[in-house]
Amino acid sequence: MIDVKLVPNVLRPGAGLLPTSEGRRAWLPQQSRFCPVLEDGNKMGFLVYPPLHEDETFQVRFEEDGNFRFTFYKQKQLVLTVLKRLSAGTGEGGTDELVSFDEQSGLKRESITRLMNTVLGVVGAPIGGVGLRGAHDFITPPGWDTIYTGVLNDLNRPHVPVLTVQVQTDWFTHPTEFRYALQPGEAVSASGYAPIGQVFFVPRTELSVGLASKEEQAKFVKDLDDYWDRKPKLAEYTSYGGVYDRQYRAEARDHAADPAEWFAAAAADGVDDASHGGVEAERL
């Protein structure tokens, strides 16, 4: 097990949920619960949240004229609106124009810039790009990198692409940021209870890829045929006519280096029938 350290957002420590691992996705059909490999992909690494309290939200819109409009809400009430005007050339030296501000919100005018720097990273690179900052940064052990990407298998619409980066966080101090690429007229929103991206950790090692030997290829084909021969024996039927089995999870348990650890992970996932070798059913 690798040991990854969390560093709270230095501009707003204490705000934002802790990173979490979650195998389900609200916008995937229920049928996805019958696919354990999909759920394992969902819970790869950790979901990361913005440095917001649960009653706070904000939105960034890429205007048709190339500027960005930032709006911040607290308890569903509009607190402020800022128009970020980028300059030509390198993009440096842009200006922030305060469009509206609720003096009764409890936020001080002199704190507006700090708030925006807390929740936003780089804006305007690439064109339409806006970085959303995380509530926690990561320090990995020697030789391990952090991959930053969007929430995996999130089918919610409208969908805005997120750039994927790999950072050597064992030595480089990198504030967590997820770079969304907006088209003119598009917007991205963040709230204190919803993730803005996903991270996972990989060893910084070289890999070689080569053709398997004839013996290895033959074993692969035989193992595949044997697996599909065994699957129907564990088939079950739901009351609404669905067909599923627990073959993959059962064999994953048998191949686990530490069965006790496997059962603990299954229970932590909140999946039923872990004692019978099935974390979730898989579709035939």
Steps between C-alpha positions, in 0.01 A plus 500: 500500500636841406474792740363820343486817709221760480567875527192724550457787256742757642267795429194338658592212732203318649266570209402213272438129542779246529587300187293184476479181296158428348408216264161636395400784269167675533455540124586144396203266449427251777624229266853622570472339846516170311848585366771468767782607268316828432453566869866419565587760237270752670671462836855510365685753713295769672235757419613853587277783622533879476598715802139595566262455790191294426279810468732667247504475121659687213481506124746608230363583156709552188329792331458533125736801506783293651465624859412289806211570737543373858197481728505389863201392709448426868184326619371536142523879525717692253799650680710643218561508127841575352585541133853384421633683194809340347753710313632432149842350442623289791171540687678651801386825652128431470249682718220393736187715492263469794154495343289437811564449869270431795628717784286301747655165411771520766779487241733797501588674175871458566447121523354462150835456325614248761178302459541486123865394532388227740248334270644589156832408345626605159236668282525534122754229422413338268237731350190450712698314765421550867669323789295391800704466819461210738452506877809282547841461340702178490849388595594158363786273613824495299452372145121552493307751288148642522263490202245784495195453277124548487256275685523164324189357331295811573227513234329810636408752230610749391847350503808723508837334425768509768871488422696210650846562645762291680705680765804378696347587834773325699718810454293763315262717704186496287173664610221266394330638191268357236510690171160513329491601133189708432355604167355853464169511686577196717528505878632274774363498855637373829340440839622393839344155480592392144841390363678707237750236389676175576859410587687173502859409567744311278861389543752684285649189343581404144292230333582279207232364268568195287318221324402212727657163432296231327465320832374817671255566218370142517455528878314832456253341256452194722443709813247714312310194375502345847369820657206523261426132556472562875290817484158347419525276806469804726224667301209651695182676395348814643127549555492738201661251262864601516770235484822537697773301668774548758780317323746788465477611864519143626820434306644837598458394861676171430792685339532757779831490684319568828138372506433676831601831344282420199193442719570820694515698176178335381320594820633856479350526152159434651443203272279212593588131508871561556513187714396293198774638280299759310542872541271575211337309224632507145285488193521190282 
